[in-house]
Amino acid sequence: MAKFKKVVKKKKAAVIESTAQEDEAVKKRSSSKNFRLLKGFKDILPTEKKYWNLVETKAANLAVGFDYGEIKLPVLEETALFSRSVGKDSDIVRKEMFTFTDQSNINVSLRPEATAQIARAYIEHGMLNLSQPVKLYYFGPMFRREKPQSGRLRQFYQFGFESLGSEGAVVDAQLIALANKFFSQIGLKDAVTIQVNSIGCTECRTEYKQELINYFKPKKKLLCDDCKKRLLKNPLRILDCKEAGCQSLLAEAPQLLDWIDEDCKEHFMKVLEHLDQLEIAYNLNPYLVRGLDYYTRTVFEIWPIDKTGSQVALGGGGRYDNLVELLGGRPTPAAGFSAGVERIIMLLKEKNIEIKQENIPEVFLAQIGAQAKAKAMKLLEKLQEEDIMVAESFAKDSLKSQLELANKRNVKFTLILGQKEVLDGTILLREMEGGVQEVIDLEKIIPELKKKLGRT
Ligand code: AMP
C-alpha cells in the first residue's frame, strides 16, 4: 500500500510538473505584448464557415427529419456527474477534464462530453413523464485536456443524438442509420466505414473481464505501459489499443461475443438484422469497446476508410441502459451517438468535397465623394431589407480600389454612386463580366436590380 501511495504521489508530481511548465509558458506569454491561443484551442475563422454550415445544417435537418428535439446544455457541470457516469478510471476522468473549485467551493468541470448531461437533464426535467423514447439533439463545444495533435483538440465541437426510454434494437439500428445518412449527405459515403460490436450488459461483462485478465496477465510484459495499467482497472480497453505489441496479442484473446448472454446476443442480432434490411454496410469489429464506462450492449463508431490510429474516429455511440439509474433516475434504457465536427471537416477537406459557398455577395456598392457616401449608406439599408447580399467598402474613397475589391468578391454587379449621380438622382449599374454600364434612376434601382438577379 505504501508503495502504491508512493507511485500515485510520483504520478501526481509528474502531472503537476508538466502543468506547471505549461502554466509558466502561458504566464510568460501573457506578460509579453502578444497573446496567443492556448494549446489545443482554435479560432474558427470566416473562411471555415462553409464547412461548419454544412455540418451543422445537415445534422440539424436530420434531427428534424428523425424527430429529435434540440436541447442546449451548459458547458459547466458538477465534476461528479462525469466521474460517476463516464467512469473514474476512464482516460477522460483520470486526466483529461478541465476541473476547478468555484467560489462556492463546488467542484466543477468543463464538459468532456454530453451524454451524462443528457441523462442528468432527462431526470431533472422529469422527461420520463413524456412519451417515450425521448429524442434529443445537441450541438456544442466539449473540453478535454488531451495532448494536442492533428485531430485532437482541447476544445472541439460535437453534435449528438440521444434516444432515452426504449430498449428496442430498432433504436440502435436507427441511430446507426442516422449516422450513415449524415455521412452520405455530406458527401463522405464512400470515405467512411461503420464499425459495430456488442459489449453485453454489466453481468456478462464481469465474467469476460476476468477471462481477459487471466489471458493478459502472463503476457503483461508484452503490453504497452497504458495497457499494463488498464489490465487491472479497465481491461476491456486493451482490446482497442492501437499499439502493435498489444494488437499482436488480440488474435488469441477471448472474444467478447462468445461471452455475452443470450438476451444480449439476441438484441445484437436484431440490430444487425435491421441494418441488413436497411442495406447499411457495417464491419463487425470484436475489438470495439469505446472508452466510457456507461456503455452496454451495442457500440459503434464511424471511421475514415483509409486511416487507422487512436485519433481517427469521426463519431461513435451505443447503448447506455444503466446510466439514468446510475445518476439517480428510474431505470431507463437509452442509446445515442455523437460525432466530432473538426475531424469531419478535416476529412471533407482531404477528400476535396466541393461545398457551395453560401451568402456570397451579389452586388458591390461603390461611392465617390462625401454626399455619395451618405446616400450609399441609406441605399445599403434598403438593399439589405430586400435581402440582396451587398458588399461595400465605404472606408475607401478611390473608385479604382473599390472596383478591384468588387472583382475580388466575384460579384455580378457593382452599383456606383458619384457626385454627378447624386445631383441627377441616378446610379450606375455595372455588369462586372462585360463591363457594360447603365445609368438608372435611383428610385428604380431596387426593382431593376432584382430583375437582373432573376428575382421578381
Ligand atoms: P468520444 O465520445 O470520445 O467517442 O468522441 C466522439 C467524437 O468526438 C470522436 O469520434 C471525435 O470525432 C470527436 N473527438 C473526441 N475527442 C476529440 C478531441 N480531443 N479533439 C477533436 N475531436 C474529438
Boltz pocket constraint, residues with backbone or C-beta under 6 A from the ligand:
constraints:
  - pocket:
      binder: B
      contacts: [[A, 112], [A, 113], [A, 144], [A, 146], [A, 151], [A, 152], [A, 153], [A, 154], [A, 155], [A, 156], [A, 157], [A, 158], [A, 302], [A, 312], [A, 313], [A, 314], [A, 315], [A, 316], [A, 317], [A, 338], [A, 339], [A, 340], [A, 341], [A, 342], [A, 343], [A, 344]]
      max_distance: 6.0
